[in-house]
Amino acid sequence: MIGIECKPYIIDTGYLFPPSLADFLGDEDEVHVFREVTEHLDVSRLDSDFNGMGQHPYHPLMLLRLLMWGMANRVVSTRRIEVLTHRDVSFIYLAGGQRPDYRTLARFRRRNTKEIKRLFKQTVLFCARLGMVNLGHVSLDGTKLKASTSKHKAMSYGRMKEEEKRLEREIDELMQQSESVDNEEDRLFGKDNNGYNLPEELQRRDERLNKIRGLRQELEQEKREEQGLGDGETPLIKDKEQRSFADRKARMMLMKRGEFDYAYNAQACTEESHGIIIVANLTNDPADTEHLPQVVEEVRELRQELGLSAEDGKQTQMSADSGYFSADNIKTEGDGIELLIASGREKQKEEKESTGNRVYSLKRFCYDKEEDVWRCPEGRLLRRETIQTDGKYRYVCPDCAGCKLRARCLKPGEDMRTLVVEEDQILLGEMRARLKKPEKHAVYRKRKWVAEQPIGQIKEGLGFRRVTVRGDDYALGQWRFVCAVQNVMKAVRFIVSSRKSEKMEAIISVA
């Protein structure tokens, strides 16, 4: 063997004492500001899963920081976070040198799902204290998040009924075979020598039958509640209606690229000034319409917490696209909240009605609430004439003669255009007229970048495109947690930018 002389390997670090983790990170690293921001979060109600039986206790703030910093750096897996607490300086710094295993992190995240809503609200209020939230204009939008399941782990209602019948038939056949085998074995070995269990094939079919039957009964009960039926009544269910065995709360939805998949509908209401998400919600309802009333109520509560009052002239304008356009949603405005909801694309309506012999529909007319009149596409007014016995209102245009749109607005044999409308239709017409005002349309035009930009940042920046948990409660908690991380990182970068500006101003003033 060739001898090798080993010399001591010495690195001249220039430090009198061993460097700390903060020295490795540097003074300008935003992880320091992240640590400061999270100090303001109240974690007293978070369960750190310490039972006092000898295990090492972990502070809930430390666990929360690791999960939030992981999400901010596109790391969702608790196994990966555990590895980073051994290798990554920023994670070691936030953990304080402790090394919680992935099970502890996963249990902490799951056990505190119900507390995430309060945590998310804290991030909103903290950003408001920094001056990042003024609630002048907020915008609502939704996005579909793929569920943690597959279309291959699902079954339609019609297939469920067919599979139940098939499995019941096969189980009966296997039971008859088992009985004949038992009788033959009793004849050969005696009745007292019986050590046989239920055949494996029979067990497998029986388990599958119970699984399908349970999913079918859940679907039927859900439809009974939707249709207002009693427990013994049979609901109307299409044979194509599907449910997933892996995540029974997920629903089949139309995704961005035109394909259908199991997903959840996530909602985010964003404030204009700094892009802070002030309300986050998630359900398994694929339509956006039903989500707006709850969001309006939460915005109204936030206004009260921030001391904003309609009497003081401080109004919040909420913009939303045509997916939220309905009379019931418009009725929720008031108490300092004004809604700006689009009814659809006007050019598409005009092109659709220009084909064939169709006359202009009510959607082409706008309602003026102050004068109580309808305005036709030509700008002529239809005034209220009578209130009919069925509660509908009748509006008539006395000025149809000489109108260049007369051929497109009147049916054959009519001399003047008449509208018979309900109260809900008046609300819809007033909203269409509201968005045609230049000052209101200018606010609504901001909706696209105000509402959609944070969702794009979550999907592209944080890499969060699908929920990784199962069940609507856990999926809601994860979505709110992601939105809370988004707000925290917005606050971190706002503070970093402000401090840099202050330093720059100090340098300029000295110079």
C-alpha positions as CSV (number, residue, x, y, z in Angstrom):
1,M,0.0,0.0,0.0
2,I,1.3,3.4,-0.9
3,G,1.5,5.7,2.1
4,I,-0.2,9.1,1.8
5,E,0.7,12.0,4.0
6,C,-2.5,13.6,5.3
7,K,-2.3,17.3,6.1
8,P,-4.9,19.2,8.1
9,Y,-7.4,21.0,5.8
10,I,-7.8,24.5,7.1
11,I,-10.1,27.2,5.7
12,D,-9.5,30.8,6.5
13,T,-13.0,32.1,7.0
14,G,-12.0,35.4,8.4
15,Y,-14.3,35.0,11.4
16,L,-13.1,35.2,15.0
17,F,-15.9,32.9,16.0
18,P,-17.7,30.3,13.9
19,P,-20.3,32.0,11.6
20,S,-24.0,31.7,12.4
21,L,-26.8,30.7,10.0
22,A,-27.8,34.4,9.6
23,D,-24.2,35.2,8.4
24,F,-24.5,32.5,5.7
25,L,-27.8,34.0,4.6
26,G,-26.7,37.6,4.5
27,D,-28.5,40.7,5.8
28,E,-30.4,41.2,2.6
29,D,-32.1,37.8,2.4
30,E,-35.9,38.1,2.6
31,V,-36.1,35.1,4.9
32,H,-35.3,37.5,7.8
33,V,-38.3,39.7,6.9
34,F,-40.4,36.5,6.5
35,R,-39.4,35.6,10.1
36,E,-40.4,39.1,11.3
37,V,-43.8,39.0,9.6
38,T,-44.7,35.6,10.9
39,E,-43.9,36.8,14.4
40,H,-47.1,38.8,14.2
41,L,-49.3,35.7,13.6
42,D,-51.2,34.4,16.5
43,V,-50.5,30.7,16.8
44,S,-52.0,30.2,20.2
45,R,-54.9,28.1,18.8
46,L,-52.8,25.9,16.6
47,D,-52.3,22.3,17.7
48,S,-48.7,21.2,17.6
49,D,-49.6,17.6,18.4
50,F,-47.7,17.3,21.6
51,N,-49.2,14.8,24.0
52,G,-46.6,15.1,26.8
53,M,-45.6,11.4,26.6
54,G,-41.9,12.0,26.2
55,Q,-41.7,13.1,22.6
56,H,-39.8,16.3,21.7
57,P,-42.2,19.3,21.6
58,Y,-42.1,21.5,18.6
59,H,-43.4,25.1,18.7
60,P,-46.4,25.6,16.4
61,L,-44.9,28.8,14.9
62,M,-41.8,26.9,13.9
63,L,-43.8,24.2,12.1
64,L,-46.0,26.9,10.5
65,R,-43.0,28.7,9.2
66,L,-41.5,25.6,7.6
67,L,-44.8,24.8,5.9
68,M,-45.3,28.4,4.7
69,W,-41.7,28.9,3.6
70,G,-41.9,25.5,1.8
71,M,-45.0,26.6,-0.1
72,A,-43.4,30.0,-0.9
73,N,-40.5,28.0,-2.5
74,R,-42.7,25.6,-4.4
75,V,-42.3,22.8,-1.9
76,V,-45.6,21.1,-0.8
77,S,-44.3,17.7,0.2
78,T,-43.6,17.4,4.0
79,R,-41.0,14.7,3.1
80,R,-39.1,17.2,1.0
81,I,-39.4,19.8,3.8
82,E,-37.9,17.3,6.2
83,V,-34.9,16.8,3.9
84,L,-34.5,20.6,3.5
85,T,-34.3,21.1,7.3
86,H,-31.1,19.0,7.0
87,R,-29.6,20.6,3.9
88,D,-31.0,24.1,3.2
89,V,-29.7,27.0,5.2
90,S,-33.0,29.0,5.1
91,F,-35.0,26.0,6.4
92,I,-32.4,25.2,9.1
93,Y,-32.5,28.9,10.1
94,L,-36.3,28.9,10.4
95,A,-36.4,25.6,12.2
96,G,-33.8,26.8,14.7
97,G,-31.6,23.8,14.1
98,Q,-34.5,21.4,15.0
99,R,-35.5,18.6,12.6
100,P,-39.1,17.7,12.7
101,D,-39.9,14.6,10.7
102,Y,-42.4,14.7,7.8
103,R,-45.1,12.9,9.9
104,T,-45.1,15.7,12.5
105,L,-45.4,18.3,9.7
106,A,-48.2,16.4,7.9
107,R,-50.2,15.8,11.2
108,F,-49.7,19.5,12.1
109,R,-51.1,20.6,8.7
110,R,-54.0,18.2,8.9
111,R,-55.0,18.8,12.5
112,N,-55.1,22.6,12.0
113,T,-57.3,22.7,8.9
114,K,-60.1,24.5,10.6
115,E,-57.8,27.1,12.0
116,I,-56.5,28.1,8.6
117,K,-59.4,30.5,8.0
118,R,-58.5,32.5,11.1
119,L,-54.8,32.4,10.1
120,F,-55.7,33.7,6.6
121,K,-57.7,36.5,8.1
122,Q,-54.7,37.5,10.2
123,T,-52.6,37.9,7.1
124,V,-55.2,40.2,5.6
125,L,-55.4,42.4,8.7
126,F,-51.6,42.5,8.9
127,C,-51.4,43.7,5.3
128,A,-54.1,46.3,6.1
129,R,-52.0,47.6,9.0
130,L,-49.1,48.0,6.6
131,G,-51.3,50.2,4.4
132,M,-51.6,47.6,1.6
133,V,-55.4,47.2,1.8
134,N,-57.9,50.1,1.3
135,L,-60.9,48.2,-0.1
136,G,-61.6,50.9,-2.8
137,H,-61.8,48.3,-5.6
138,V,-61.8,44.5,-5.1
139,S,-62.3,41.9,-7.8
140,L,-63.6,38.3,-7.7
141,D,-62.5,35.4,-9.9
142,G,-62.5,31.6,-9.7
143,T,-60.2,28.9,-10.9
144,K,-60.5,25.1,-11.2
145,L,-58.0,23.1,-9.1
146,K,-57.6,19.5,-10.0
147,A,-58.5,17.1,-7.2
148,S,-56.3,14.4,-5.8
149,T,-58.0,11.6,-7.7
150,S,-58.3,10.2,-11.2
151,K,-61.1,9.7,-13.7
152,H,-60.1,6.0,-13.7
153,K,-61.1,5.8,-10.0
154,A,-64.7,6.8,-10.6
155,M,-67.9,5.3,-11.7
156,S,-71.2,6.6,-13.1
157,Y,-74.5,6.1,-11.4
158,G,-75.8,3.8,-14.1
159,R,-72.6,1.7,-13.9
160,M,-73.0,1.5,-10.1
161,K,-76.4,-0.1,-10.4
162,E,-75.1,-2.5,-13.0
163,E,-72.0,-3.5,-11.0
164,E,-74.2,-4.0,-7.9
165,K,-76.4,-6.5,-9.7
166,R,-73.4,-8.3,-11.2
167,L,-71.6,-8.6,-7.9
168,E,-74.7,-9.7,-6.0
169,R,-75.2,-12.4,-8.7
170,E,-71.6,-13.5,-8.5
171,I,-71.7,-13.5,-4.7
172,D,-74.8,-15.7,-4.7
173,E,-73.0,-18.2,-7.1
174,L,-69.9,-18.2,-4.9
175,M,-72.0,-18.8,-1.8
176,Q,-73.7,-21.8,-3.4
177,Q,-70.3,-23.1,-4.5
178,S,-69.0,-22.6,-1.0
179,E,-71.9,-24.4,0.5
180,S,-71.6,-27.4,-1.8
181,V,-67.8,-27.6,-1.1
182,D,-68.5,-27.4,2.7
183,N,-71.1,-30.3,2.4
184,E,-68.6,-32.4,0.4
185,E,-65.8,-31.7,3.0
186,D,-68.1,-32.5,5.8
187,R,-68.8,-35.9,4.2
188,L,-65.1,-36.6,3.7
189,F,-63.6,-35.1,6.9
190,G,-66.4,-34.8,9.4
191,K,-68.5,-31.8,10.5
192,D,-66.2,-31.1,13.5
193,N,-63.1,-30.6,11.4
194,N,-63.9,-27.1,10.0
195,G,-61.0,-24.6,9.8
196,Y,-61.9,-22.8,6.6
197,N,-62.5,-19.1,6.2
198,L,-64.6,-17.3,3.6
199,P,-63.0,-17.8,0.2
200,E,-60.8,-15.0,-1.0
201,E,-62.8,-14.4,-4.2
202,L,-65.9,-14.0,-2.1
203,Q,-64.2,-11.5,0.3
204,R,-62.9,-9.4,-2.6
205,R,-66.4,-9.2,-4.3
206,D,-68.1,-8.5,-1.0
207,E,-65.8,-5.6,-0.2
208,R,-66.2,-4.1,-3.7
209,L,-70.0,-4.5,-3.5
210,N,-70.0,-2.6,-0.1
211,K,-67.8,0.1,-1.6
212,I,-70.0,0.7,-4.6
213,R,-73.2,0.5,-2.6
214,G,-71.9,3.1,-0.1
215,L,-70.9,5.5,-2.9
216,R,-74.3,5.1,-4.6
217,Q,-76.2,5.7,-1.3
218,E,-74.1,8.9,-0.7
219,L,-75.0,10.1,-4.2
220,E,-78.7,9.4,-3.7
221,Q,-78.7,11.2,-0.4
222,E,-77.0,14.2,-1.9
223,K,-79.5,14.4,-4.7
224,R,-82.4,14.1,-2.2
225,E,-81.1,17.1,-0.3
226,E,-80.7,19.1,-3.6
227,Q,-84.2,18.2,-4.7
228,G,-85.9,18.6,-1.3
229,L,-87.0,15.0,-1.0
230,G,-87.6,12.8,2.0
231,D,-85.4,9.8,3.1
232,G,-87.7,7.3,1.5
233,E,-88.2,9.1,-1.8
234,T,-86.3,8.2,-5.0
235,P,-84.3,11.2,-6.4
236,L,-83.8,11.9,-10.1
237,I,-80.2,11.0,-11.1
238,K,-78.8,10.8,-14.6
239,D,-77.0,7.5,-15.4
240,K,-74.0,9.6,-16.5
241,E,-73.6,11.3,-13.1
242,Q,-70.2,10.3,-11.8
243,R,-68.5,10.1,-8.4
244,S,-64.9,9.3,-7.4
245,F,-64.0,6.5,-5.0
246,A,-60.7,8.2,-4.0
247,D,-62.2,11.7,-3.3
248,R,-66.0,11.5,-2.9
249,K,-66.4,15.3,-2.6
250,A,-64.6,16.2,-5.8
251,R,-66.8,16.9,-8.9
252,M,-66.3,16.6,-12.6
253,M,-65.6,20.1,-14.0
254,L,-64.6,21.7,-17.3
255,M,-61.0,22.6,-17.0
256,K,-59.0,25.4,-18.7
257,R,-58.0,23.5,-21.8
258,G,-61.5,22.1,-22.5
259,E,-61.2,18.7,-20.9
260,F,-63.3,17.4,-18.0
261,D,-61.6,16.2,-14.8
262,Y,-62.3,15.9,-11.1
263,A,-61.6,19.3,-9.5
264,Y,-62.7,21.9,-7.0
265,N,-63.8,25.5,-7.7
266,A,-61.5,27.9,-5.9
267,Q,-62.5,31.6,-5.4
268,A,-60.2,34.5,-4.7
269,C,-61.3,38.1,-4.0
270,T,-58.3,40.5,-4.5
271,E,-57.8,44.1,-3.5
272,E,-56.5,46.4,-6.2
273,S,-53.8,48.4,-4.6
274,H,-51.2,45.7,-3.8
275,G,-52.9,42.5,-4.9
276,I,-53.8,41.2,-1.4
277,I,-56.3,38.3,-1.4
278,I,-58.9,39.4,1.1
279,V,-61.4,36.5,0.7
280,A,-60.6,32.9,-0.2
281,N,-63.2,30.2,-0.7
282,L,-63.5,26.7,-2.3
283,T,-66.4,24.4,-3.0
284,N,-67.2,21.5,-5.3
285,D,-69.9,23.6,-7.1
286,P,-68.5,24.1,-10.7
287,A,-70.6,27.2,-11.3
288,D,-69.3,30.6,-10.0
289,T,-72.7,32.2,-9.5
290,E,-73.4,30.8,-6.0
291,H,-70.1,31.9,-4.6
292,L,-70.6,35.7,-4.7
293,P,-73.1,36.2,-1.8
294,Q,-70.7,34.7,0.7
295,V,-67.8,36.7,-0.6
296,V,-69.8,39.9,-0.4
297,E,-70.7,39.1,3.2
298,E,-67.1,38.5,4.1
299,V,-66.0,41.7,2.4
300,R,-68.7,43.6,4.4
301,E,-67.3,42.1,7.7
302,L,-63.8,43.1,6.7
303,R,-65.0,46.7,6.1
304,Q,-66.4,46.7,9.6
305,E,-63.2,45.4,11.1
306,L,-61.2,48.1,9.3
307,G,-63.7,50.9,10.4
308,L,-65.0,51.7,6.9
309,S,-68.5,53.1,6.7
310,A,-70.8,53.9,3.9
311,E,-71.9,57.0,5.7
312,D,-68.4,58.4,5.5
313,G,-68.5,58.0,1.7
314,K,-66.0,55.1,1.8
315,Q,-67.4,52.7,-0.8
316,T,-66.1,49.3,-2.0
317,Q,-66.6,48.5,-5.7
318,M,-66.5,44.8,-6.4
319,S,-66.1,43.7,-10.0
320,A,-66.8,40.2,-11.4
321,D,-67.2,38.6,-14.8
322,S,-70.4,37.3,-16.4
323,G,-70.1,34.0,-14.5
324,Y,-71.5,35.8,-11.4
325,F,-74.3,37.7,-13.3
326,S,-77.7,37.0,-11.7
327,A,-80.5,39.0,-10.0
328,D,-79.9,37.2,-6.7
329,N,-76.3,38.3,-6.7
330,I,-77.1,41.9,-7.5
331,K,-79.5,42.0,-4.5
332,T,-76.6,41.4,-2.2
333,E,-75.0,44.8,-2.8
334,G,-75.5,47.7,-0.4
335,D,-74.0,48.8,3.0
336,G,-71.0,50.3,1.2
337,I,-70.6,47.7,-1.5
338,E,-71.3,48.4,-5.2
339,L,-71.3,45.5,-7.6
340,L,-70.0,45.7,-11.2
341,I,-70.9,42.5,-12.9
342,A,-70.7,42.0,-16.6
343,S,-73.6,40.5,-18.4
344,G,-71.6,39.0,-21.2
345,R,-69.9,40.1,-24.4
346,E,-72.1,42.6,-26.2
347,K,-70.5,42.0,-29.7
348,Q,-71.3,38.3,-29.5
349,K,-74.9,39.1,-28.6
350,E,-75.2,41.5,-31.6
351,E,-73.7,38.9,-34.0
352,K,-76.0,36.2,-32.7
353,E,-79.2,38.3,-33.0
354,S,-78.1,39.7,-36.4
355,T,-78.7,36.2,-37.9
356,G,-82.2,35.1,-38.8
357,N,-85.4,37.0,-38.2
358,R,-85.0,37.4,-34.4
359,V,-85.9,40.8,-32.9
360,Y,-83.8,42.4,-30.2
361,S,-84.1,40.6,-26.9
362,L,-84.4,42.3,-23.5
363,K,-80.6,41.9,-23.0
364,R,-80.1,44.6,-25.6
365,F,-82.0,47.1,-23.5
366,C,-80.6,49.0,-20.5
367,Y,-82.6,50.3,-17.5
368,D,-82.2,53.8,-16.0
369,K,-83.0,53.5,-12.3
370,E,-83.1,57.3,-11.7
371,E,-85.7,58.0,-14.4
372,D,-87.4,54.6,-14.3
373,V,-87.1,54.1,-18.1
374,W,-85.6,51.5,-20.5
375,R,-83.2,52.6,-23.2
376,C,-83.2,50.7,-26.5
377,P,-80.1,50.0,-28.7
378,E,-80.9,53.3,-30.6
379,G,-81.1,55.3,-27.4
380,R,-84.9,55.9,-27.4
381,L,-86.7,55.6,-24.1
382,L,-89.4,53.1,-23.1
383,R,-91.5,54.5,-20.2
384,R,-93.6,52.6,-17.6
385,E,-97.2,52.3,-18.6
386,T,-98.9,49.9,-16.2
387,I,-98.3,47.3,-13.5
388,Q,-100.0,44.1,-14.5
389,T,-102.0,41.9,-12.2
390,D,-99.2,39.3,-12.1
391,G,-96.8,41.8,-10.7
392,K,-94.9,42.5,-14.0
393,Y,-94.2,45.9,-15.3
394,R,-95.1,47.2,-18.8
395,Y,-92.9,49.7,-20.6
396,V,-93.8,51.2,-24.0
397,C,-91.7,53.2,-26.5
398,P,-93.9,55.9,-28.0
399,D,-91.1,57.0,-30.4
400,C,-90.6,54.0,-32.7
401,A,-91.6,55.9,-35.8
402,G,-88.7,56.7,-38.0
403,C,-86.2,54.6,-36.0
404,K,-83.6,53.0,-38.3
405,L,-83.6,49.8,-36.1
406,R,-87.4,49.5,-36.4
407,A,-87.2,46.4,-38.6
408,R,-84.9,44.6,-36.0
409,C,-86.8,45.7,-32.9
410,L,-90.5,45.2,-33.8
411,K,-92.3,42.1,-34.7
412,P,-94.5,42.0,-37.8
413,G,-97.7,44.0,-37.1
414,E,-96.4,46.0,-34.1
415,D,-96.3,49.8,-34.1
416,M,-94.3,50.3,-31.0
417,R,-91.9,48.2,-28.9
418,T,-93.3,46.9,-25.6
419,L,-91.4,45.3,-22.7
420,V,-93.1,43.3,-20.0
421,V,-90.5,42.7,-17.2
422,E,-90.2,41.4,-13.7
423,E,-88.3,43.0,-10.9
424,D,-85.4,40.7,-11.4
425,Q,-85.1,41.6,-15.0
426,I,-85.1,45.3,-14.0
427,L,-82.1,44.6,-11.7
428,L,-80.3,42.9,-14.6
429,G,-81.1,45.8,-16.9
430,E,-79.8,48.3,-14.4
431,M,-76.5,46.4,-14.0
432,R,-76.0,46.4,-17.8
433,A,-76.7,50.2,-17.9
434,R,-74.3,50.7,-15.0
435,L,-71.4,49.1,-16.8
436,K,-71.9,51.3,-19.9
437,K,-71.1,54.4,-17.9
438,P,-67.5,55.4,-18.7
439,E,-66.4,55.8,-15.0
440,K,-67.9,52.4,-14.1
441,H,-66.5,50.7,-17.1
442,A,-63.1,52.1,-16.4
443,V,-63.1,50.4,-13.0
444,Y,-64.4,47.1,-14.4
445,R,-61.6,47.0,-17.0
446,K,-59.2,46.6,-14.2
447,R,-60.8,43.4,-13.1
448,K,-58.8,41.1,-15.4
449,W,-55.4,42.0,-14.0
450,V,-56.6,42.6,-10.4
451,A,-58.4,39.3,-10.1
452,E,-56.5,37.0,-12.4
453,Q,-52.9,38.1,-11.6
454,P,-52.8,36.7,-8.0
455,I,-54.2,33.4,-9.3
456,G,-51.6,33.3,-12.0
457,Q,-48.9,34.0,-9.4
458,I,-50.1,31.1,-7.2
459,K,-50.1,28.7,-10.1
460,E,-46.9,29.8,-11.7
461,G,-44.9,31.4,-8.9
462,L,-45.9,29.0,-6.1
463,G,-46.4,26.1,-8.5
464,F,-49.8,25.2,-6.9
465,R,-52.1,23.8,-9.6
466,R,-53.9,21.0,-7.8
467,V,-54.9,20.1,-4.3
468,T,-52.9,17.4,-2.7
469,V,-55.4,16.4,0.0
470,R,-58.8,14.7,-0.3
471,G,-62.1,16.0,1.0
472,D,-63.7,19.4,0.6
473,D,-62.8,20.6,4.1
474,Y,-59.1,19.7,3.7
475,A,-59.1,21.2,0.1
476,L,-60.6,24.4,1.4
477,G,-58.0,24.6,4.2
478,Q,-55.1,24.0,1.7
479,W,-56.4,26.7,-0.7
480,R,-56.7,29.3,2.2
481,F,-53.2,28.3,3.4
482,V,-51.8,29.0,-0.1
483,C,-53.6,32.4,-0.2
484,A,-52.2,33.2,3.2
485,V,-48.7,32.4,2.0
486,Q,-49.3,34.6,-1.0
487,N,-50.3,37.5,1.3
488,V,-47.3,37.0,3.6
489,M,-44.9,37.0,0.7
490,K,-46.5,40.2,-0.7
491,A,-46.1,41.8,2.8
492,V,-42.4,40.6,2.9
493,R,-41.6,42.1,-0.5
494,F,-43.5,45.3,0.4
495,I,-41.4,45.7,3.6
496,V,-38.1,44.9,1.8
497,S,-38.9,47.4,-0.9
498,S,-39.9,50.1,1.6
499,R,-36.7,49.6,3.6
500,K,-34.6,49.9,0.4
501,S,-36.4,53.1,-0.5
502,E,-35.7,54.5,3.0
503,K,-32.0,53.7,2.7
504,M,-31.9,55.2,-0.7
505,E,-33.6,58.4,0.5
506,A,-31.1,58.5,3.4
507,I,-28.2,58.2,1.1
508,I,-29.6,61.0,-1.2
509,S,-30.3,63.3,1.7
510,V,-26.7,62.8,3.0
511,A,-25.3,63.4,-0.5
